Every structure is written in structure tokens, then in C-alpha cells.
């Protein structure tokens, strides 16, 4: 069963530190720390297999038998998501030969999306309102990527799942906060 989780404060802080240190897109240049904290809270996901034992039985090397909720990425299917594993393990199948390995905490996937967002930050202006999460990928396919691998949850797993719309909304929130701070600073200087 996939559900949004409220991760513990310590996990949120460690995730924030990892994201800022390892991914330019989450640096204070693009995303304010308070906004990033909120993004982490809203994008945390958990897959629990102990809720439905049949999901474990369905796990096999054949992607057709894998429950949809256990699939994070499917090879050659377009994606607009960055995923960071926080707890648990996933199985990665890569390449034409189908080489498999496991990945655990602090392994990330979809950094290509973040690179595209950083490269196109100037086009992600405040001119439009907060982005409709169901619509952005249709309007901006240039912000998606096609993985050459599949990622499937192998056991109970907690991960961050940041899609393009969530990132753009965080970026725009950061711009609005900065503008508000600038206006307040300018107003205080002008009237003091």
C-alpha cells in the first residue's frame, strides 16, 4: 500500500542536508530552506508490503507481475520524478542484459529531471500561478526523461518522490518569499 507519510523530524533534517549537499536544484539558490522542509514533508511516500502479503508473492523478475504501487520507474517510460530512497531497499534492473542490483538509503534516481530544472530555471518564472500537478508534464515534456532502468520496491520502503510540478511550485514559492522579503526591506528603508 502506498501512502503519504509523516517522517520523523530527524529523518527530514538528514534528508534536507543530503539534498542541499548533493543536488544543486535543492540548494538555497533555487529553493528556500523552509520551502524545502515543506517539500520533503509533502513528498515522502511509504510502500508497506506487510499490509498485503500477496504483493510479496507477486514480486518477481517479470515486471508484468509487479504491483503498480511497487514500481517507482519503468524502463523506457517517460518520467518527471526525482526519487531519493530514505529507508528500505529497491531492486534496480538496468541495461539490455537486465543486470540487477539493490539500492538502499540515500540512493537517488531521476537526477536528470533536476538538471533540466536547474538549466531551465529562468523559464520557470512567477508569471503563472502555482502549477496544476496533473498538467505540467503535458505542457513541458522537455522536463521529463526516459530511464534506461526499472526500479521496484523490494521491501518496506520510505522514499521522497518529487515530481516536476512539486519542484516548480517550491521554486515559485521561494521566489515569492524572496520578493516579499525584498519589498518589506525596501518599505522599511523608505519610511524610516
C-alpha positions in Angstrom: 0.0 0.0 0.0 1.4 3.4 -1.0 0.7 6.3 1.4 1.9 9.7 2.3 3.9 9.5 5.5 4.9 11.9 8.2 8.5 11.1 8.6 10.3 11.9 11.8 11.9 15.2 12.3 15.4 13.7 12.3 14.9 12.0 9.0 13.5 15.2 7.5 16.6 17.1 8.6 19.0 14.5 7.3 17.2 14.4 4.0 17.3 18.1 3.8 21.0 18.2 4.4 21.6 15.4 1.9 19.5 17.1 -0.8 21.2 20.5 -0.3 24.7 18.9 -0.3 24.2 16.6 -3.3 21.7 18.2 -5.7 22.2 21.7 -6.9 18.4 22.0 -7.6 17.8 21.9 -3.8 20.4 24.5 -2.9 19.3 27.8 -1.4 19.9 29.4 -4.7 16.8 27.7 -6.0 14.8 26.5 -3.0 14.5 28.3 0.3 15.2 26.0 3.3 11.7 26.4 4.8 10.1 25.6 1.5 12.4 22.6 1.1 11.3 21.3 4.5 7.7 21.6 3.4 8.5 19.8 0.1 10.1 16.9 2.0 7.1 16.6 4.3 4.7 16.5 1.4 6.7 14.3 -1.0 7.5 11.5 1.5 6.0 8.1 0.4 6.0 4.7 2.0 5.3 1.3 0.5 4.5 -1.4 3.1 4.4 -5.0 2.0 3.4 -6.4 5.3 -0.1 -5.0 4.8 -0.7 -7.2 1.7 1.3 -10.4 1.6 0.1 -11.1 -1.9 2.2 -8.2 -3.1 5.3 -10.0 -1.9 4.2 -13.1 -3.8 3.7 -11.1 -6.9 7.3 -9.8 -6.8 9.3 -11.5 -9.4 11.8 -10.7 -12.2 8.9 -10.3 -14.6 7.8 -6.6 -14.4 4.3 -7.6 -15.5 3.7 -9.3 -12.2 4.9 -6.4 -10.0 2.1 -4.5 -8.3 1.8 -1.0 -9.7 2.4 0.6 -6.4 5.7 -1.1 -6.1 7.0 0.3 -9.3 9.0 3.6 -9.0 10.4 3.7 -12.5 9.8 1.5 -15.5 12.4 1.2 -18.2 11.7 3.3 -21.3 8.6 5.0 -19.8 8.9 8.8 -19.6 9.1 10.2 -16.0 9.1 13.6 -14.4 10.2 12.4 -11.0 13.3 12.6 -8.7 13.3 9.8 -6.1 15.5 9.6 -3.0 15.4 6.3 -1.0 15.3 7.1 2.7 14.6 3.7 4.2 14.4 0.2 2.8 15.6 -1.3 -0.4 14.7 -1.3 -4.1 15.7 -3.5 -6.9 17.2 -1.9 -10.0 17.2 -3.6 -13.4 19.4 -1.9 -15.9 20.5 -2.2 -19.5 19.7 -4.6 -22.3 21.2 -7.6 -20.3 18.8 -7.0 -17.4 21.6 -6.6 -14.8 20.1 -6.4 -11.4 21.3 -4.8 -8.1 19.8 -3.5 -4.9 19.9 0.1 -3.8 19.2 1.4 -0.4 19.1 4.6 1.7 20.5 7.7 0.1 20.5 6.3 -3.4 18.7 8.6 -5.8 17.1 8.3 -9.2 16.0 10.9 -11.7 18.7 13.5 -11.2 18.3 14.2 -15.0 15.0 15.9 -14.2 16.7 18.2 -11.6 19.4 19.1 -14.1 16.8 20.1 -16.6 15.0 22.2 -14.0 18.2 24.0 -13.0 19.1 24.6 -16.6 15.6 26.0 -17.3 15.1 27.9 -14.0 14.8 31.2 -15.9 11.8 29.9 -17.7 10.1 28.8 -14.5 9.0 32.3 -13.8 6.5 33.5 -11.3 4.3 34.8 -14.2 1.9 31.9 -13.9 0.1 30.7 -10.7 1.0 27.7 -8.8 1.2 24.7 -11.1 -1.5 22.1 -11.5 0.2 18.9 -10.8 -1.7 16.9 -13.4 -1.0 19.4 -16.2 2.7 20.4 -16.1 4.2 17.2 -17.7 1.8 17.5 -20.6 2.9 21.2 -21.2 6.6 20.7 -20.6 7.7 17.3 -21.9 11.2 18.8 -22.1 11.4 18.4 -18.3 10.9 14.7 -18.5 13.4 11.9 -19.0 13.3 8.2 -20.2 15.1 5.9 -17.8 17.1 3.0 -19.2 16.4 1.2 -15.9 13.5 -0.1 -13.8 13.2 0.5 -10.1 10.9 -1.7 -8.0 10.4 -1.6 -4.2 11.7 -4.8 -2.7 10.6 -4.5 0.9 9.0 -1.9 3.2 10.4 1.4 1.8 10.2 5.1 2.5 11.3 7.5 -0.2 10.9 11.1 -1.4 9.1 11.4 -4.7 9.5 14.9 -6.1 7.8 15.4 -9.4 8.3 18.4 -11.7 5.1 20.2 -10.6 6.0 19.9 -6.9 9.5 21.3 -7.6 8.2 24.2 -9.7 5.7 25.1 -7.0 8.5 25.1 -4.4 10.7 27.2 -6.7 7.9 29.7 -7.2 7.1 29.8 -3.5 10.8 30.6 -2.9 10.7 33.5 -5.5 7.5 34.8 -3.8 9.1 34.7 -0.4 12.2 36.5 -1.6 10.1 39.2 -3.3 8.1 39.7 -0.2 11.3 40.0 1.9 12.7 42.5 -0.6 9.5 44.6 -0.6 9.4 44.6 3.2 13.1 45.6 3.4 12.6 48.3 0.8 9.5 49.7 2.6 11.2 49.8 6.0 14.2 51.7 4.5 11.9 54.1 2.6 9.8 55.1 5.6 12.5 55.1 8.3 
